C-alpha cells in the first residue's frame, strides 16, 4: 500500500461525506466515463487543491469537482468536468490554460480559465504508453538493466489498469509541463498535453518512491519531493532529475518556491529552507509538530505553512521564522492560495473557507 498526504486527505474527505447521509447501493458506474455531478453544495465537499488563474481562483477535489471564483473566494461556480475521479492538484501557467490531475491516472485540461475541462490522459492509457515507450528503449540497449526493469514495471501497470494517482502537476508555459505521482510515475509533455512521454529513466528514483509534489523556480529550475527524504532537481542540460541531499529522511509532501527561497515540508512538522536553489538546506524551527500539508505566499511576500489539523503559521522574513496565526477553531487544510495581501483561500475536507490575514 502507498501513503501520501493527498491520499490521506482524500480518504478523510470521503469519510466526512459519507457521514452526511445514508449511502444507497447503486449500479456500478465507471468514474472515468461518468461526468462530475453538478451540486449546489460542492463548495462544502472535500477539496484537495487550489490555485490562481490570473485573477480567478480554481479548486479541485473529490468526485471530479472543480470550482472557480472571480471574487477572491466569496462565491463559487462549478465547472463542467467529463469524469468523476478524485482530483488532487491543479496548476495554471497562464490565466486561461490549466491542468488538473488525480486518481485513476487522470489528467484534465482547460483553455477557458477552468470553466470547462477535457480529459487528456487516464490510467487505462498510462501503463500502455509506458510499456510501448520502454519496450522501444530497451530494444536499443538490451543489456541495460534499468530499461528491462522499467519494461517490467510498465507491464505491471498496464495489467493493473487505472488504479494509480497522479499527485502533482506543473507547467512552465502552455506547452511544457510535468506530472508526477504514485510509485514514481513521471511524465513530460512538450505540446500542451497532446502527448505525454514517460521520464522515469531520467529520474533518480530507483525505489520508485511516490512523487508527491513538483514545481518550478527561478529561470529554468524544477524540483520534486518524495519519501525517505528524497528531493529531485532538474538538470536543464540533460533533462535528468538528480537526487539532492536534505537533512531529513522522512516524507516530504510539498515544495513552495518564493521570490528568493525554496521551502520543502512534510511529516512531523518538518520544514527546510534553501536560498541557493537547493544546494543547501536549513531547518525551519516551527511551534508545531503536526504534518505540513500546504504552503503559499501572498502578494506582500508573507509565507504561510498549514498543518493537516489546520494550524496556520506565518512568516514575515521570507520563511526564516514562523509564528502561529490565532484562530477560533481548526479545520483541516489540504491546499491554500493567496487572495490578495489580506486574505487566504483554504480548502480541505470541509470545503472552502476564506481566511483573513494582516
VOPAGU-2260 file (C-alpha; in pm, 1 decimal, decimal comma):
REM VOPAGU-2260
SITE   aa  ch    i         X         Y         Z
SITE  UNK   A    0       0,0       0,0       0,0
SITE  UNK   A    1     113,2     353,7     -60,3
SITE  UNK   A    2      74,8     656,2     163,7
SITE  UNK   A    3      66,1    1022,4      75,2
SITE  UNK   A    4     -75,4    1340,3     218,3
SITE  UNK   A    5    -329,6    1386,3     -59,8
SITE  UNK   A    6    -447,3    1024,2     -44,5
SITE  UNK   A    7    -489,2    1058,2     330,2
SITE  UNK   A    8    -684,2    1380,6     288,7
SITE  UNK   A    9    -897,1    1226,1      13,9
SITE  UNK   A   10    -985,4     939,8     245,9
SITE  UNK   A   11   -1077,5    1186,3     520,6
SITE  UNK   A   12   -1289,6    1383,9     275,6
SITE  UNK   A   13   -1474,5    1069,9     170,6
SITE  UNK   A   14   -1539,9     970,7     531,5
SITE  UNK   A   15   -1687,6    1310,6     611,8
SITE  UNK   A   16   -1905,0    1293,5     301,1
SITE  UNK   A   17   -2043,7     952,4     395,6
SITE  UNK   A   18   -2135,6    1081,3     742,1
SITE  UNK   A   19   -2366,6    1340,2     586,7
SITE  UNK   A   20   -2632,4    1090,7     491,8
SITE  UNK   A   21   -2722,0     732,4     407,4
SITE  UNK   A   22   -2539,7     590,1     107,4
SITE  UNK   A   23   -2768,7     372,2    -101,6
SITE  UNK   A   24   -2646,5      93,9    -326,2
SITE  UNK   A   25   -2637,6     178,9    -694,5
SITE  UNK   A   26   -2530,6      22,0   -1019,9
SITE  UNK   A   27   -2161,0      39,8   -1094,5
SITE  UNK   A   28   -2053,5     342,2   -1293,9
SITE  UNK   A   29   -1701,8     391,8   -1428,7
SITE  UNK   A   30   -1576,6     719,3   -1282,3
SITE  UNK   A   31   -1369,3     775,7   -1595,9
SITE  UNK   A   32   -1685,6     775,7   -1804,4
SITE  UNK   A   33   -1920,3     949,3   -1558,8
SITE  UNK   A   34   -1925,2    1331,1   -1562,1
SITE  UNK   A   35   -1886,1    1506,2   -1228,2
SITE  UNK   A   36   -2224,9    1563,4   -1066,7
SITE  UNK   A   37   -2329,7    1926,0   -1056,8
SITE  UNK   A   38   -2410,5    2008,2    -695,2
SITE  UNK   A   39   -2506,3    2324,8    -511,0
SITE  UNK   A   40   -2317,8    2200,0    -204,1
SITE  UNK   A   41   -1993,3    2119,6    -385,3
SITE  UNK   A   42   -1835,1    2416,0    -207,0
SITE  UNK   A   43   -1878,0    2223,2     120,3
SITE  UNK   A   44   -1737,4    1897,7     -17,1
SITE  UNK   A   45   -1383,8    1765,6       0,8
SITE  UNK   A   46   -1126,1    1969,0    -192,0
SITE  UNK   A   47    -758,5    1883,7    -228,6
SITE  UNK   A   48    -600,9    2173,4    -414,8
SITE  UNK   A   49    -649,6    2537,8    -509,6
SITE  UNK   A   50    -458,5    2781,3    -728,5
SITE  UNK   A   51    -490,6    3109,1    -913,9
SITE  UNK   A   52    -565,5    3151,5   -1283,3
SITE  UNK   A   53    -495,9    3519,7   -1328,0
SITE  UNK   A   54    -748,4    3690,3   -1101,8
SITE  UNK   A   55    -964,7    3375,5   -1088,0
SITE  UNK   A   56    -927,8    3104,3    -821,7
SITE  UNK   A   57    -974,1    2736,5    -912,9
SITE  UNK   A   58   -1015,6    2448,3    -665,5
SITE  UNK   A   59   -1025,2    2071,9    -729,8
SITE  UNK   A   60   -1140,7    1781,0    -518,3
SITE  UNK   A   61   -1343,1    1466,3    -471,7
SITE  UNK   A   62   -1565,7    1309,3    -738,3
SITE  UNK   A   63   -1422,5    1531,6   -1011,6
SITE  UNK   A   64   -1549,9    1852,1    -856,4
SITE  UNK   A   65   -1381,7    2168,2    -982,9
SITE  UNK   A   66   -1492,1    2509,9    -858,6
SITE  UNK   A   67   -1391,1    2859,6    -964,8
SITE  UNK   A   68   -1430,6    3204,1    -810,2
SITE  UNK   A   69   -1393,6    3551,0    -959,0
SITE  UNK   A   70   -1437,1    3744,2    -633,4
SITE  UNK   A   71   -1146,4    3621,9    -418,3
SITE  UNK   A   72   -1333,2    3317,7    -288,6
SITE  UNK   A   73   -1655,8    3481,2    -173,3
SITE  UNK   A   74   -1873,0    3296,0    -427,5
SITE  UNK   A   75   -1801,2    2992,9    -643,3
SITE  UNK   A   76   -1931,1    2828,3    -961,0
SITE  UNK   A   77   -1889,0    2463,9   -1051,4
SITE  UNK   A   78   -1703,9    2369,8   -1368,5
SITE  UNK   A   79   -1810,6    2111,1   -1624,1
SITE  UNK   A   80   -1587,8    1804,0   -1584,8
SITE  UNK   A   81   -1619,7    1487,6   -1800,2
SITE  UNK   A   82   -1530,7    1240,4   -1522,3
SITE  UNK   A   83   -1577,6    1189,6   -1150,7
SITE  UNK   A   84   -1238,2    1064,7   -1032,1
SITE  UNK   A   85   -1098,4    1232,1    -721,4
SITE  UNK   A   86    -866,7    1516,8    -820,0
SITE  UNK   A   87    -552,2    1600,4    -624,1
SITE  UNK   A   88    -381,5    1906,0    -776,4
SITE  UNK   A   89    -422,1    2190,5   -1024,9
SITE  UNK   A   90    -189,1    2439,9   -1194,7
SITE  UNK   A   91    -230,2    2730,5   -1436,6
SITE  UNK   A   92      78,8    2859,6   -1620,6
SITE  UNK   A   93    -137,9    3127,2   -1784,4
SITE  UNK   A   94    -471,9    3283,8   -1685,1
SITE  UNK   A   95    -662,1    3066,5   -1935,4
SITE  UNK   A   96    -462,6    2742,5   -1975,4
SITE  UNK   A   97    -466,9    2499,3   -1685,1
SITE  UNK   A   98    -419,4    2134,5   -1592,6
SITE  UNK   A   99    -558,3    1917,3   -1312,6
SITE  UNK   A  100    -452,4    1565,7   -1210,7
SITE  UNK   A  101    -585,1    1297,3    -983,1
SITE  UNK   A  102    -674,4     939,4    -910,0
SITE  UNK   A  103    -712,4     679,7   -1184,6
SITE  UNK   A  104    -419,0     840,4   -1367,1
SITE  UNK   A  105    -633,8    1135,1   -1470,4
SITE  UNK   A  106    -505,2    1447,4   -1645,9
SITE  UNK   A  107    -753,4    1723,2   -1733,3
SITE  UNK   A  108    -702,1    2039,6   -1938,2
SITE  UNK   A  109    -889,1    2368,7   -1965,7
SITE  UNK   A  110    -844,0    2656,5   -2207,3
SITE  UNK   A  111   -1118,2    2881,3   -2066,2
SITE  UNK   A  112    -974,1    2952,7   -1719,9
SITE  UNK   A  113   -1131,0    2647,3   -1558,4
SITE  UNK   A  114   -1495,9    2675,1   -1662,9
SITE  UNK   A  115   -1488,2    2358,8   -1877,8
SITE  UNK   A  116   -1242,0    2070,8   -1886,4
SITE  UNK   A  117   -1141,6    1789,4   -2122,0
SITE  UNK   A  118    -956,8    1467,3   -2045,9
SITE  UNK   A  119    -606,5    1432,8   -2186,7
SITE  UNK   A  120    -495,0    1114,5   -2013,1
SITE  UNK   A  121    -612,1     843,2   -1776,1
SITE  UNK   A  122    -480,5     530,2   -1611,1
SITE  UNK   A  123    -603,6     299,4   -1884,7
SITE  UNK   A  124    -352,4     472,4   -2113,2
SITE  UNK   A  125     -53,4     542,7   -1887,9
SITE  UNK   A  126      59,2     182,2   -1849,5
SITE  UNK   A  127      27,6     118,5   -2223,0
SITE  UNK   A  128     220,5     435,0   -2306,3
SITE  UNK   A  129     496,5     338,4   -2064,2
SITE  UNK   A  130     510,9     -19,6   -2192,6
SITE  UNK   A  131     541,1      86,8   -2555,8
SITE  UNK   A  132     799,0     353,0   -2475,4
SITE  UNK   A  133    1026,6     140,8   -2257,6
SITE  UNK   A  134     998,8    -162,5   -2484,8
SITE  UNK   A  135    1134,0      53,9   -2768,8
SITE  UNK   A  136    1402,8     197,7   -2540,6
SITE  UNK   A  137    1509,1    -146,7   -2416,8
SITE  UNK   A  138    1543,2    -269,1   -2774,4
SITE  UNK   A  139    1813,0      -6,4   -2834,6
SITE  UNK   A  140    2021,5    -137,6   -2541,5
SITE  UNK   A  141    1927,7    -496,2   -2445,5
SITE  UNK   A  142    2198,2    -512,3   -2176,9
SITE  UNK   A  143    2063,9    -210,9   -1987,4
SITE  UNK   A  144    1915,2    -346,6   -1663,7
SITE  UNK   A  145    1729,5     -22,3   -1586,7
SITE  UNK   A  146    1540,1     -39,9   -1915,5
SITE  UNK   A  147    1449,3    -404,2   -1850,3
SITE  UNK   A  148    1317,9    -311,5   -1505,5
SITE  UNK   A  149    1113,7     -24,3   -1648,0
SITE  UNK   A  150     959,4    -259,1   -1905,8
SITE  UNK   A  151     856,6    -498,3   -1627,9
SITE  UNK   A  152     716,6    -213,0   -1418,6
SITE  UNK   A  153     524,5     -78,0   -1716,8
SITE  UNK   A  154     380,4    -421,8   -1792,0
SITE  UNK   A  155     255,8    -449,5   -1435,8
SITE  UNK   A  156      97,7    -105,2   -1452,9
SITE  UNK   A  157     -69,6    -189,6   -1782,8
SITE  UNK   A  158    -205,7    -513,3   -1634,7
SITE  UNK   A  159    -331,5    -345,6   -1315,9
SITE  UNK   A  160    -519,5     -72,1   -1500,3
SITE  UNK   A  161    -632,6     269,0   -1381,1
SITE  UNK   A  162    -562,3     247,2   -1009,2
SITE  UNK   A  163    -265,3     481,0    -953,2
SITE  UNK   A  164    -295,8     853,7    -889,7
SITE  UNK   A  165    -102,2    1149,8   -1015,8
SITE  UNK   A  166     -27,3    1372,7    -719,9
SITE  UNK   A  167     105,6    1693,6    -873,1
SITE  UNK   A  168     131,1    1894,0   -1194,8
SITE  UNK   A  169     344,6    2188,7   -1300,9
SITE  UNK   A  170     376,2    2370,9   -1633,5
SITE  UNK   A  171     643,3    2623,3   -1730,1
SITE  UNK   A  172     414,4    2762,5   -2002,7
SITE  UNK   A  173     117,6    2642,7   -2205,4
SITE  UNK   A  174     326,0    2377,6   -2384,5
SITE  UNK   A  175     587,0    2237,1   -2145,6
SITE  UNK   A  176     489,6    2056,8   -1827,8
SITE  UNK   A  177     535,1    1764,9   -1589,0
SITE  UNK   A  178     301,8    1532,4   -1399,3
SITE  UNK   A  179     418,6    1305,1   -1115,4
SITE  UNK   A  180     256,1    1052,7    -888,7
SITE  UNK   A  181     248,1     722,6    -703,5
SITE  UNK   A  182     519,6     459,9    -749,5
SITE  UNK   A  183     748,0     712,3    -915,5
SITE  UNK   A  184     525,6     783,6   -1215,0
SITE  UNK   A  185     664,8    1080,1   -1407,4
SITE  UNK   A  186     561,5    1214,5   -1746,5
SITE  UNK   A  187     656,0    1517,4   -1953,1
SITE  UNK   A  188     478,6    1699,9   -2234,4
SITE  UNK   A  189     617,9    1948,4   -2483,1
SITE  UNK   A  190     293,6    2003,7   -2675,2
SITE  UNK   A  191      44,5    2116,3   -2414,1
SITE  UNK   A  192     -59,6    1763,5   -2320,2
SITE  UNK   A  193    -149,2    1645,1   -2670,1
SITE  UNK   A  194     106,9    1372,8   -2599,8
SITE  UNK   A  195     283,0    1257,7   -2282,7
SITE  UNK   A  196     623,6    1089,5   -2259,9
SITE  UNK   A  197     737,0     881,7   -1959,7
SITE  UNK   A  198    1059,8    1009,3   -1799,6
SITE  UNK   A  199    1112,8     753,1   -1524,0
SITE  UNK   A  200    1453,6     666,0   -1669,4
SITE  UNK   A  201    1556,6    1030,3   -1621,1
SITE  UNK   A  202    1454,3    1043,7   -1253,7
SITE  UNK   A  203    1699,3     926,2    -985,5
SITE  UNK   A  204    1435,3     722,2    -803,8
SITE  UNK   A  205    1543,5     355,5    -813,1
SITE  UNK   A  206    1297,7     256,0    -539,2
SITE  UNK   A  207    1003,3     405,3    -729,4
SITE  UNK   A  208     912,1     623,8    -431,9
SITE  UNK   A  209     592,9     825,5    -457,4
SITE  UNK   A  210     648,1    1169,2    -607,5
SITE  UNK   A  211     421,5    1395,4    -403,3
SITE  UNK   A  212     479,9    1741,4    -548,7
SITE  UNK   A  213     661,2    1924,3    -827,4
SITE  UNK   A  214     713,3    2293,6    -901,1
SITE  UNK   A  215     937,1    2532,8   -1088,5
SITE  UNK   A  216    1162,8    2805,6    -956,1
SITE  UNK   A  217    1394,8    3069,5   -1093,1
SITE  UNK   A  218    1461,1    3082,4   -1466,5
SITE  UNK   A  219    1457,3    2712,8   -1550,8
SITE  UNK   A  220    1461,8    2524,9   -1219,6
SITE  UNK   A  221    1225,4    2235,8   -1147,2
SITE  UNK   A  222    1214,6    2042,5    -819,3
SITE  UNK   A  223    1011,6    1744,2    -693,3
SITE  UNK   A  224     974,3    1599,8    -342,8
SITE  UNK   A  225     912,4    1244,7    -233,7
SITE  UNK   A  226     950,2     995,6      51,3
SITE  UNK   A  227    1256,4     898,1     258,5
SITE  UNK   A  228    1398,3    1249,4     239,5
SITE  UNK   A  229    1415,4    1231,5    -138,0
SITE  UNK   A  230    1428,5    1561,9    -327,2
SITE  UNK   A  231    1491,5    1562,8    -700,1
SITE  UNK   A  232    1610,0    1857,6    -905,8
SITE  UNK   A  233    1611,0    1900,9   -1282,6
SITE  UNK   A  234    1938,5    1943,1   -1467,9
SITE  UNK   A  235    1820,2    2155,4   -1762,8
SITE  UNK   A  236    2114,5    2048,4   -1980,0
SITE  UNK   A  237    2048,9    1673,3   -1959,5
SITE  UNK   A  238    1678,7    1669,9   -1871,5
SITE  UNK   A  239    1755,3    1439,1   -1578,1
SITE  UNK   A  240    1625,3    1476,2   -1223,1
SITE  UNK   A  241    1912,0    1422,5    -978,7
SITE  UNK   A  242    1878,9    1338,6    -609,8
SITE  UNK   A  243    1989,0    1618,9    -378,7
SITE  UNK   A  244    2076,5    1578,4     -12,8
SITE  UNK   A  245    1849,3    1717,9     259,2
SITE  UNK   A  246    1875,3    1693,3     641,2
SITE  UNK   A  247    1563,9    1475,3     680,5
SITE  UNK   A  248    1495,1    1115,4     581,3
SITE  UNK   A  249    1116,1    1123,3     614,3
SITE  UNK   A  250     837,9    1210,8     372,0
SITE  UNK   A  251     805,2    1549,9     208,5
SITE  UNK   A  252     455,9    1642,0      93,0
SITE  UNK   A  253     514,0    1975,9     -74,1
SITE  UNK   A  254     752,8    2238,7    -204,7
SITE  UNK   A  255     697,9    2614,8    -227,7
SITE  UNK   A  256     902,9    2848,1    -445,0
SITE  UNK   A  257     909,0    3209,5    -327,5
SITE  UNK   A  258    1094,0    3503,2    -480,9
SITE  UNK   A  259    1425,7    3414,3    -316,7
SITE  UNK   A  260    1379,2    3076,6    -148,2
SITE  UNK   A  261    1265,1    2717,8    -173,5
SITE  UNK   A  262    1072,6    2565,6     116,5
SITE  UNK   A  263    1010,2    2191,3     145,5
SITE  UNK   A  264     779,1    2049,3     410,0
SITE  UNK   A  265     628,6    1723,5     531,2
SITE  UNK   A  266     576,5    1486,0     821,1
SITE  UNK   A  267     611,2    1575,3    1190,3
SITE  UNK   A  268     629,8    1949,5    1134,4
SITE  UNK   A  269     949,0    1916,9     933,5
SITE  UNK   A  270    1030,2    2206,7     701,4
SITE  UNK   A  271    1353,2    2327,6     541,8
SITE  UNK   A  272    1455,2    2638,6     352,3
SITE  UNK   A  273    1710,9    2690,8      77,3
SITE  UNK   A  274    1827,9    3028,1     -50,2
SITE  UNK   A  275    2075,1    2883,9    -302,3
SITE  UNK   A  276    1847,4    2689,9    -535,6
SITE  UNK   A  277    1851,4    2366,4    -338,2
SITE  UNK   A  278    2226,4    2326,4    -286,5
SITE  UNK   A  279    2196,8    2361,9      92,0
SITE  UNK   A  280    1906,2    2348,1     335,1
SITE  UNK   A  281    1839,9    2495,2     678,9
SITE  UNK   A  282    1583,9    2358,9     924,4
SITE  UNK   A  283    1287,6    2586,7     987,6
SITE  UNK   A  284    1202,9    2568,3    1356,8
SITE  UNK   A  285     825,1    2589,3    1395,5
SITE  UNK   A  286     598,2    2581,4    1701,5
SITE  UNK   A  287     408,5    2270,9    1581,8
SITE  UNK   A  288     489,6    1903,3    1530,8
SITE  UNK   A  289     195,7    1815,8    1307,0
SITE  UNK   A  290     235,6    1725,7     940,8
SITE  UNK   A  291     253,8    2016,7     699,5
SITE  UNK   A  292      14,9    1973,8     408,4
SITE  UNK   A  293      15,1    2308,4     224,3
SITE  UNK   A  294     202,5    2634,7     181,4
SITE  UNK   A  295     160,1    2962,6      -3,5
SITE  UNK   A  296     298,0    3315,5     -28,1
SITE  UNK   A  297      83,4    3630,6     -52,4
SITE  UNK   A  298     124,8    3948,7    -254,7
SITE  UNK   A  299     308,0    4114,1      33,8
SITE  UNK   A  300     568,1    3837,0      44,3
SITE  UNK   A  301     439,5    3676,6     364,1
SITE  UNK   A  302     489,5    3299,1     365,2
SITE  UNK   A  303     232,9    3062,8     518,3
SITE  UNK   A  304     254,1    2698,2     623,7
SITE  UNK   A  305     -50,1    2485,3     707,7
SITE  UNK   A  306     -83,5    2162,8     903,6
SITE  UNK   A  307    -319,4    1875,5     842,5
SITE  UNK   A  308    -528,2    1963,0    1154,4
SITE  UNK   A  309    -549,8    2324,0    1037,1
SITE  UNK   A  310    -279,8    2528,3    1211,9
SITE  UNK   A  311    -177,0    2838,9    1017,3
SITE  UNK   A  312     180,7    2964,3    1053,5
SITE  UNK   A  313     303,5    3295,1     911,7
SITE  UNK   A  314     648,8    3423,7     824,7
SITE  UNK   A  315     729,1    3787,9     755,1
SITE  UNK   A  316    1101,4    3726,9     693,3
SITE  UNK   A  317    1086,8    3510,1     382,4
SITE  UNK   A  318    1039,2    3180,5     562,0
SITE  UNK   A  319    1324,5    3204,8     812,0
SITE  UNK   A  320    1093,6    3205,1    1115,6
SITE  UNK   A  321     723,8    3128,7    1158,8
SITE  UNK   A  322     464,7    3221,7    1419,6
SITE  UNK   A  323     112,9    3076,7    1464,5
SITE  UNK   A  324    -182,7    3280,9    1344,2
SITE  UNK   A  325    -458,8    3280,6    1610,1
SITE  UNK   A  326    -792,0    3129,7    1506,3
SITE  UNK   A  327   -1106,0    3031,1    1691,6
SITE  UNK   A  328   -1106,5    2668,8    1572,2
SITE  UNK   A  329    -906,6    2439,7    1347,7
SITE  UNK   A  330   -1017,3    2289,7    1018,1
SITE  UNK   A  331    -801,1    2055,3     806,8
SITE  UNK   A  332    -611,7    2221,0     520,3
SITE  UNK   A  333    -507,4    2043,4     202,1
SITE  UNK   A  334    -449,0    2345,5     -22,5
SITE  UNK   A  335    -405,2    2720,5       4,5
SITE  UNK   A  336    -369,9    3025,4    -218,7
SITE  UNK   A  337    -343,1    3396,5    -151,4
SITE  UNK   A  338    -639,5    3613,4    -244,7
SITE  UNK   A  339    -459,5    3947,3    -245,7
SITE  UNK   A  340    -246,9    4053,8      52,2
SITE  UNK   A  341    -523,7    4049,3     313,6
SITE  UNK   A  342    -680,9    3704,4     274,3
SITE  UNK   A  343    -608,3    3340,6     200,5
SITE  UNK   A  344    -841,4    3086,3      46,7
SITE  UNK   A  345    -804,7    2748,0     216,6
SITE  UNK   A  346    -951,9    2416,9     102,3
SITE  UNK   A  347    -985,1    2080,8     271,8
SITE  UNK   A  348   -1225,2    1800,5     364,8
SITE  UNK   A  349   -1486,7    2057,1     470,1
SITE  UNK   A  350   -1472,2    2263,1     153,4
SITE  UNK   A  351   -1366,0    2626,5     111,7
SITE  UNK   A  352   -1301,7    2897,8     366,6
SITE  UNK   A  353   -1166,3    3249,1     331,8
SITE  UNK   A  354    -904,4    3321,7     597,5
SITE  UNK   A  355    -828,1    3691,6     664,0
SITE  UNK   A  356    -466,7    3784,7     741,9
SITE  UNK   A  357    -296,2    4107,0     844,8
